[in-house]
Amino acid sequence: MNSNEYSIHQIFHQSIYICEGVCTDILEDLEIYSKKYQKEYGTSRNQVLYVDSAHTTISSKLKHLYPFNFLAEQIKIHVSNYANELGYRISADNIHIDNMWFNISNQGDFNFFHAHGDCHFAGVFYVKTNPENDIIFVHPQYHNAQIQDPVDYNHLSYSSMAYKCIPSYIMVWRNYMIHSTPRQMEEGEKIVISFNTSIKKNYDGVTDGL
């Protein structure tokens, strides 16, 4: 019996943009003002996003407030960097920050698996963390698997990847990427800025959004 030769093709690659050393000069202010705005505007949590989050209280205006307005400009630069690597050919001026918010968490807190919805690119910026903290990404079809896991995972079959949460790191990804942060087991405050962004649309030379 002759054995037919075969080949394995890897297609539709997923990617995550990471840059370190962003806004190091205002990290302390970002921490101070996250707590200030938490007292002023409040935060909330639920059983899926189990952290003190400003997502429902101040996410529409945070990008205009100091010092988050400076971070917002950096976010647009890094999102456009990533978009250009994907072939979009745009500048930071073409990026609209739909919303941004801070999450403050500690021992026992977590974010369950989720994806960001009505945007093009989502991401996080780490203000304060501890060595335990990770962010975990899973394959977009992770929840659709209907067969048992492989006996031996390899580069063709692995379905999750963990990255350390490090202050001054920004991460950007496509909106459909599923991610989570495991329950924090040790004492230690964590402050993260999350954001959703879109590429501005152009209608007859008039660009929408700010």
C-alpha positions as protocol buffer text, in pm:
chain_id: "A"
residue {
  index: 1
  type: MET
  ca { x: 0 y: 0 z: 0 }
}
residue {
  index: 2
  type: ASN
  ca { x: 133 y: 341 z: -96 }
}
residue {
  index: 3
  type: SER
  ca { x: 103 y: 622 z: 160 }
}
residue {
  index: 4
  type: ASN
  ca { x: -5 y: 956 z: 20 }
}
residue {
  index: 5
  type: GLU
  ca { x: 200 y: 1258 z: 116 }
}
residue {
  index: 6
  type: TYR
  ca { x: 13 y: 1529 z: 301 }
}
residue {
  index: 7
  type: SER
  ca { x: 77 y: 1882 z: 422 }
}
residue {
  index: 8
  type: ILE
  ca { x: -66 y: 2094 z: 704 }
}
residue {
  index: 9
  type: HIS
  ca { x: -139 y: 2460 z: 632 }
}
residue {
  index: 10
  type: GLN
  ca { x: -174 y: 2717 z: 909 }
}
residue {
  index: 11
  type: ILE
  ca { x: -435 y: 2981 z: 815 }
}
residue {
  index: 12
  type: PHE
  ca { x: -625 y: 3272 z: 969 }
}
residue {
  index: 13
  type: HIS
  ca { x: -363 y: 3362 z: 1228 }
}
residue {
  index: 14
  type: GLN
  ca { x: -467 y: 3549 z: 1543 }
}
residue {
  index: 15
  type: SER
  ca { x: -249 y: 3825 z: 1688 }
}
residue {
  index: 16
  type: ILE
  ca { x: -207 y: 4055 z: 1988 }
}
residue {
  index: 17
  type: TYR
  ca { x: -16 y: 4384 z: 1991 }
}
residue {
  index: 18
  type: ILE
  ca { x: 204 y: 4450 z: 2298 }
}
residue {
  index: 19
  type: CYS
  ca { x: 422 y: 4752 z: 2380 }
}
residue {
  index: 20
  type: GLU
  ca { x: 604 y: 4822 z: 2705 }
}
residue {
  index: 21
  type: GLY
  ca { x: 712 y: 5147 z: 2869 }
}
residue {
  index: 22
  type: VAL
  ca { x: 403 y: 5349 z: 2777 }
}
residue {
  index: 23
  type: CYS
  ca { x: 311 y: 5657 z: 2985 }
}
residue {
  index: 24
  type: THR
  ca { x: 560 y: 5572 z: 3259 }
}
residue {
  index: 25
  type: ASP
  ca { x: 570 y: 5941 z: 3362 }
}
residue {
  index: 26
  type: ILE
  ca { x: 200 y: 5945 z: 3457 }
}
residue {
  index: 27
  type: LEU
  ca { x: 156 y: 5598 z: 3610 }
}
residue {
  index: 28
  type: GLU
  ca { x: 133 y: 5747 z: 3960 }
}
residue {
  index: 29
  type: ASP
  ca { x: -125 y: 6004 z: 3848 }
}
residue {
  index: 30
  type: LEU
  ca { x: -329 y: 5736 z: 3673 }
}
residue {
  index: 31
  type: GLU
  ca { x: -343 y: 5543 z: 3999 }
}
residue {
  index: 32
  type: ILE
  ca { x: -431 y: 5850 z: 4206 }
}
residue {
  index: 33
  type: TYR
  ca { x: -703 y: 5970 z: 3969 }
}
residue {
  index: 34
  type: SER
  ca { x: -854 y: 5623 z: 3922 }
}
residue {
  index: 35
  type: LYS
  ca { x: -924 y: 5621 z: 4295 }
}
residue {
  index: 36
  type: LYS
  ca { x: -1035 y: 5985 z: 4289 }
}
residue {
  index: 37
  type: TYR
  ca { x: -1286 y: 5924 z: 4009 }
}
residue {
  index: 38
  type: GLN
  ca { x: -1398 y: 5602 z: 4175 }
}
residue {
  index: 39
  type: LYS
  ca { x: -1506 y: 5806 z: 4477 }
}
residue {
  index: 40
  type: GLU
  ca { x: -1657 y: 6078 z: 4260 }
}
residue {
  index: 41
  type: TYR
  ca { x: -1844 y: 5869 z: 4002 }
}
residue {
  index: 42
  type: GLY
  ca { x: -1861 y: 5525 z: 4163 }
}
residue {
  index: 43
  type: THR
  ca { x: -1789 y: 5177 z: 4030 }
}
residue {
  index: 44
  type: SER
  ca { x: -1987 y: 4854 z: 3998 }
}
residue {
  index: 45
  type: ARG
  ca { x: -1926 y: 4481 z: 3958 }
}
residue {
  index: 46
  type: ASN
  ca { x: -2121 y: 4169 z: 3866 }
}
residue {
  index: 47
  type: GLN
  ca { x: -2074 y: 3793 z: 3870 }
}
residue {
  index: 48
  type: VAL
  ca { x: -1894 y: 3790 z: 3534 }
}
residue {
  index: 49
  type: LEU
  ca { x: -1675 y: 4101 z: 3566 }
}
residue {
  index: 50
  type: TYR
  ca { x: -1605 y: 4068 z: 3935 }
}
residue {
  index: 51
  type: VAL
  ca { x: -1394 y: 4382 z: 3981 }
}
residue {
  index: 52
  type: ASP
  ca { x: -1469 y: 4742 z: 4082 }
}
residue {
  index: 53
  type: SER
  ca { x: -1525 y: 4879 z: 3732 }
}
residue {
  index: 54
  type: ALA
  ca { x: -1604 y: 5225 z: 3599 }
}
residue {
  index: 55
  type: HIS
  ca { x: -1744 y: 5072 z: 3280 }
}
residue {
  index: 56
  type: THR
  ca { x: -2104 y: 5166 z: 3362 }
}
residue {
  index: 57
  type: THR
  ca { x: -2032 y: 5495 z: 3540 }
}
residue {
  index: 58
  type: ILE
  ca { x: -1771 y: 5704 z: 3360 }
}
residue {
  index: 59
  type: SER
  ca { x: -1655 y: 5519 z: 3046 }
}
residue {
  index: 60
  type: SER
  ca { x: -1799 y: 5777 z: 2806 }
}
residue {
  index: 61
  type: LYS
  ca { x: -1613 y: 6073 z: 2956 }
}
residue {
  index: 62
  type: LEU
  ca { x: -1292 y: 5929 z: 3105 }
}
residue {
  index: 63
  type: LYS
  ca { x: -1092 y: 5994 z: 2786 }
}
residue {
  index: 64
  type: HIS
  ca { x: -1149 y: 6368 z: 2834 }
}
residue {
  index: 65
  type: LEU
  ca { x: -1034 y: 6382 z: 3197 }
}
residue {
  index: 66
  type: TYR
  ca { x: -678 y: 6424 z: 3325 }
}
residue {
  index: 67
  type: PRO
  ca { x: -456 y: 6218 z: 3316 }
}
residue {
  index: 68
  type: PHE
  ca { x: -655 y: 5972 z: 3105 }
}
residue {
  index: 69
  type: ASN
  ca { x: -666 y: 6222 z: 2818 }
}
residue {
  index: 70
  type: PHE
  ca { x: -289 y: 6179 z: 2776 }
}
residue {
  index: 71
  type: LEU
  ca { x: -321 y: 5802 z: 2782 }
}
residue {
  index: 72
  type: ALA
  ca { x: -603 y: 5828 z: 2526 }
}
residue {
  index: 73
  type: GLU
  ca { x: -367 y: 5989 z: 2276 }
}
residue {
  index: 74
  type: GLN
  ca { x: -116 y: 5707 z: 2327 }
}
residue {
  index: 75
  type: ILE
  ca { x: -391 y: 5449 z: 2285 }
}
residue {
  index: 76
  type: LYS
  ca { x: -479 y: 5594 z: 1944 }
}
residue {
  index: 77
  type: ILE
  ca { x: -114 y: 5579 z: 1837 }
}
residue {
  index: 78
  type: HIS
  ca { x: -74 y: 5215 z: 1940 }
}
residue {
  index: 79
  type: VAL
  ca { x: -406 y: 5105 z: 1793 }
}
residue {
  index: 80
  type: SER
  ca { x: -310 y: 5268 z: 1462 }
}
residue {
  index: 81
  type: ASN
  ca { x: 32 y: 5096 z: 1479 }
}
residue {
  index: 82
  type: TYR
  ca { x: -140 y: 4760 z: 1511 }
}
residue {
  index: 83
  type: ALA
  ca { x: -398 y: 4842 z: 1244 }
}
residue {
  index: 84
  type: ASN
  ca { x: -121 y: 4932 z: 1000 }
}
residue {
  index: 85
  type: GLU
  ca { x: 51 y: 4599 z: 1067 }
}
residue {
  index: 86
  type: LEU
  ca { x: -280 y: 4442 z: 963 }
}
residue {
  index: 87
  type: GLY
  ca { x: -281 y: 4646 z: 641 }
}
residue {
  index: 88
  type: TYR
  ca { x: -526 y: 4928 z: 716 }
}
residue {
  index: 89
  type: ARG
  ca { x: -292 y: 5221 z: 629 }
}
residue {
  index: 90
  type: ILE
  ca { x: -429 y: 5476 z: 874 }
}
residue {
  index: 91
  type: SER
  ca { x: -297 y: 5727 z: 1129 }
}
residue {
  index: 92
  type: ALA
  ca { x: -380 y: 5789 z: 1493 }
}
residue {
  index: 93
  type: ASP
  ca { x: -621 y: 6061 z: 1377 }
}
residue {
  index: 94
  type: ASN
  ca { x: -833 y: 5789 z: 1219 }
}
residue {
  index: 95
  type: ILE
  ca { x: -887 y: 5611 z: 1552 }
}
residue {
  index: 96
  type: HIS
  ca { x: -1190 y: 5689 z: 1768 }
}
residue {
  index: 97
  type: ILE
  ca { x: -1193 y: 5585 z: 2133 }
}
residue {
  index: 98
  type: ASP
  ca { x: -1547 y: 5459 z: 2183 }
}
residue {
  index: 99
  type: ASN
  ca { x: -1503 y: 5428 z: 2558 }
}
residue {
  index: 100
  type: MET
  ca { x: -1238 y: 5366 z: 2822 }
}
residue {
  index: 101
  type: TRP
  ca { x: -1268 y: 5275 z: 3188 }
}
residue {
  index: 102
  type: PHE
  ca { x: -1063 y: 5163 z: 3486 }
}
residue {
  index: 103
  type: ASN
  ca { x: -1093 y: 4838 z: 3679 }
}
residue {
  index: 104
  type: ILE
  ca { x: -966 y: 4822 z: 4037 }
}
residue {
  index: 105
  type: SER
  ca { x: -931 y: 4477 z: 4189 }
}
residue {
  index: 106
  type: ASN
  ca { x: -762 y: 4281 z: 4465 }
}
residue {
  index: 107
  type: GLN
  ca { x: -755 y: 3936 z: 4622 }
}
residue {
  index: 108
  type: GLY
  ca { x: -1052 y: 3721 z: 4516 }
}
residue {
  index: 109
  type: ASP
  ca { x: -1144 y: 3932 z: 4212 }
}
residue {
  index: 110
  type: PHE
  ca { x: -1157 y: 3810 z: 3849 }
}
residue {
  index: 111
  type: ASN
  ca { x: -1293 y: 3869 z: 3499 }
}
residue {
  index: 112
  type: PHE
  ca { x: -1471 y: 3574 z: 3339 }
}
residue {
  index: 113
  type: PHE
  ca { x: -1415 y: 3487 z: 2971 }
}
residue {
  index: 114
  type: HIS
  ca { x: -1561 y: 3758 z: 2748 }
}
residue {
  index: 115
  type: ALA
  ca { x: -1506 y: 3955 z: 2427 }
}
residue {
  index: 116
  type: HIS
  ca { x: -1565 y: 4323 z: 2359 }
}
residue {
  index: 117
  type: GLY
  ca { x: -1859 y: 4380 z: 2130 }
}
residue {
  index: 118
  type: ASP
  ca { x: -1938 y: 4688 z: 1923 }
}
residue {
  index: 119
  type: CYS
  ca { x: -1587 y: 4810 z: 1832 }
}
residue {
  index: 120
  type: HIS
  ca { x: -1298 y: 4723 z: 1601 }
}
residue {
  index: 121
  type: PHE
  ca { x: -1006 y: 4699 z: 1843 }
}
residue {
  index: 122
  type: ALA
  ca { x: -1006 y: 4649 z: 2220 }
}
residue {
  index: 123
  type: GLY
  ca { x: -724 y: 4656 z: 2469 }
}
residue {
  index: 124
  type: VAL
  ca { x: -583 y: 4720 z: 2815 }
}
residue {
  index: 125
  type: PHE
  ca { x: -319 y: 4936 z: 2979 }
}
residue {
  index: 126
  type: TYR
  ca { x: -169 y: 4826 z: 3310 }
}
residue {
  index: 127
  type: VAL
  ca { x: -123 y: 5090 z: 3578 }
}
residue {
  index: 128
  type: LYS
  ca { x: -56 y: 4871 z: 3883 }
}
residue {
  index: 129
  type: THR
  ca { x: -35 y: 4492 z: 3921 }
}
residue {
  index: 130
  type: ASN
  ca { x: 147 y: 4221 z: 4114 }
}
residue {
  index: 131
  type: PRO
  ca { x: 354 y: 3926 z: 3985 }
}
residue {
  index: 132
  type: GLU
  ca { x: 59 y: 3687 z: 4014 }
}
residue {
  index: 133
  type: ASN
  ca { x: -163 y: 3865 z: 3762 }
}
residue {
  index: 134
  type: ASP
  ca { x: -216 y: 3714 z: 3414 }
}
residue {
  index: 135
  type: ILE
  ca { x: -446 y: 3782 z: 3123 }
}
residue {
  index: 136
  type: ILE
  ca { x: -554 y: 3471 z: 2933 }
}
residue {
  index: 137
  type: PHE
  ca { x: -666 y: 3460 z: 2569 }
}
residue {
  index: 138
  type: VAL
  ca { x: -850 y: 3167 z: 2417 }
}
residue {
  index: 139
  type: HIS
  ca { x: -915 y: 3074 z: 2056 }
}
residue {
  index: 140
  type: PRO
  ca { x: -1224 y: 3252 z: 1914 }
}
residue {
  index: 141
  type: GLN
  ca { x: -1391 y: 2913 z: 1863 }
}
residue {
  index: 142
  type: TYR
  ca { x: -1298 y: 2792 z: 2211 }
}
residue {
  index: 143
  type: HIS
  ca { x: -1659 y: 2774 z: 2331 }
}
residue {
  index: 144
  type: ASN
  ca { x: -1774 y: 2586 z: 2021 }
}
residue {
  index: 145
  type: ALA
  ca { x: -1554 y: 2280 z: 2073 }
}
residue {
  index: 146
  type: GLN
  ca { x: -1758 y: 1961 z: 2074 }
}
residue {
  index: 147
  type: ILE
  ca { x: -1481 y: 1703 z: 2100 }
}
residue {
  index: 148
  type: GLN
  ca { x: -1246 y: 1609 z: 2381 }
}
residue {
  index: 149
  type: ASP
  ca { x: -915 y: 1789 z: 2428 }
}
residue {
  index: 150
  type: PRO
  ca { x: -605 y: 1653 z: 2254 }
}
residue {
  index: 151
  type: VAL
  ca { x: -381 y: 1418 z: 2451 }
}
residue {
  index: 152
  type: ASP
  ca { x: -78 y: 1630 z: 2355 }
}
residue {
  index: 153
  type: TYR
  ca { x: -128 y: 1997 z: 2277 }
}
residue {
  index: 154
  type: ASN
  ca { x: 105 y: 2145 z: 2015 }
}
residue {
  index: 155
  type: HIS
  ca { x: 135 y: 2459 z: 1800 }
}
residue {
  index: 156
  type: LEU
  ca { x: -153 y: 2337 z: 1582 }
}
residue {
  index: 157
  type: SER
  ca { x: -398 y: 2256 z: 1861 }
}
residue {
  index: 158
  type: TYR
  ca { x: -339 y: 2477 z: 2167 }
}
residue {
  index: 159
  type: SER
  ca { x: -641 y: 2690 z: 2255 }
}
residue {
  index: 160
  type: SER
  ca { x: -516 y: 2935 z: 2522 }
}
residue {
  index: 161
  type: MET
  ca { x: -224 y: 3167 z: 2593 }
}
residue {
  index: 162
  type: ALA
  ca { x: -139 y: 3358 z: 2912 }
}
residue {
  index: 163
  type: TYR
  ca { x: 52 y: 3685 z: 2938 }
}
residue {
  index: 164
  type: LYS
  ca { x: 181 y: 3858 z: 3248 }
}
residue {
  index: 165
  type: CYS
  ca { x: 14 y: 4186 z: 3346 }
}
residue {
  index: 166
  type: ILE
  ca { x: 298 y: 4439 z: 3377 }
}
residue {
  index: 167
  type: PRO
  ca { x: 269 y: 4810 z: 3461 }
}
residue {
  index: 168
  type: SER
  ca { x: 324 y: 5042 z: 3159 }
}
residue {
  index: 169
  type: TYR
  ca { x: 233 y: 4763 z: 2912 }
}
residue {
  index: 170
  type: ILE
  ca { x: -39 y: 4827 z: 2656 }
}
residue {
  index: 171
  type: MET
  ca { x: -208 y: 4539 z: 2472 }
}
residue {
  index: 172
  type: VAL
  ca { x: -439 y: 4569 z: 2170 }
}
residue {
  index: 173
  type: TRP
  ca { x: -639 y: 4300 z: 1992 }
}
residue {
  index: 174
  type: ARG
  ca { x: -931 y: 4248 z: 1755 }
}
residue {
  index: 175
  type: ASN
  ca { x: -1268 y: 4290 z: 1924 }
}
residue {
  index: 176
  type: TYR
  ca { x: -1363 y: 3922 z: 1897 }
}
residue {
  index: 177
  type: MET
  ca { x: -1067 y: 3788 z: 2096 }
}
residue {
  index: 178
  type: ILE
  ca { x: -1197 y: 3605 z: 2406 }
}
residue {
  index: 179
  type: HIS
  ca { x: -1002 y: 3679 z: 2723 }
}
residue {
  index: 180
  type: SER
  ca { x: -1019 y: 3660 z: 3101 }
}
residue {
  index: 181
  type: THR
  ca { x: -824 y: 3732 z: 3417 }
}
residue {
  index: 182
  type: PRO
  ca { x: -815 y: 3444 z: 3668 }
}
residue {
  index: 183
  type: ARG
  ca { x: -924 y: 3490 z: 4027 }
}
residue {
  index: 184
  type: GLN
  ca { x: -645 y: 3668 z: 4215 }
}
residue {
  index: 185
  type: MET
  ca { x: -531 y: 3447 z: 4502 }
}
residue {
  index: 186
  type: GLU
  ca { x: -291 y: 3683 z: 4681 }
}
residue {
  index: 187
  type: GLU
  ca { x: -333 y: 4027 z: 4836 }
}
residue {
  index: 188
  type: GLY
  ca { x: -228 y: 4311 z: 4605 }
}
residue {
  index: 189
  type: GLU
  ca { x: -408 y: 4594 z: 4429 }
}
residue {
  index: 190
  type: LYS
  ca { x: -443 y: 4587 z: 4051 }
}
residue {
  index: 191
  type: ILE
  ca { x: -547 y: 4885 z: 3836 }
}
residue {
  index: 192
  type: VAL
  ca { x: -615 y: 4837 z: 3467 }
}
residue {
  index: 193
  type: ILE
  ca { x: -744 y: 5077 z: 3201 }
}
residue {
  index: 194
  type: SER
  ca { x: -960 y: 4901 z: 2942 }
}
residue {
  index: 195
  type: PHE
  ca { x: -1069 y: 5056 z: 2612 }
}
residue {
  index: 196
  type: ASN
  ca { x: -1271 y: 5001 z: 2296 }
}
residue {
  index: 197
  type: THR
  ca { x: -1175 y: 5175 z: 1972 }
}
residue {
  index: 198
  type: SER
  ca { x: -1300 y: 5201 z: 1615 }
}
residue {
  index: 199
  type: ILE
  ca { x: -1162 y: 5318 z: 1283 }
}
residue {
  index: 200
  type: LYS
  ca { x: -1347 y: 5637 z: 1191 }
}
residue {
  index: 201
  type: LYS
  ca { x: -1570 y: 5617 z: 886 }
}
residue {
  index: 202
  type: ASN
  ca { x: -1534 y: 5869 z: 605 }
}
residue {
  index: 203
  type: TYR
  ca { x: -1841 y: 5992 z: 421 }
}
residue {
  index: 204
  type: ASP
  ca { x: -1762 y: 6218 z: 123 }
}
residue {
  index: 205
  type: GLY
  ca { x: -1456 y: 6358 z: 293 }
}
residue {
  index: 206
  type: VAL
  ca { x: -1627 y: 6413 z: 631 }
}
residue {
  index: 207
  type: THR
  ca { x: -1496 y: 6192 z: 908 }
}
residue {
  index: 208
  type: ASP
  ca { x: -1732 y: 6095 z: 1190 }
}
residue {
  index: 209
  type: GLY
  ca { x: -1640 y: 6078 z: 1557 }
}
residue {
  index: 210
  type: LEU
  ca { x: -1379 y: 6239 z: 1780 }
}
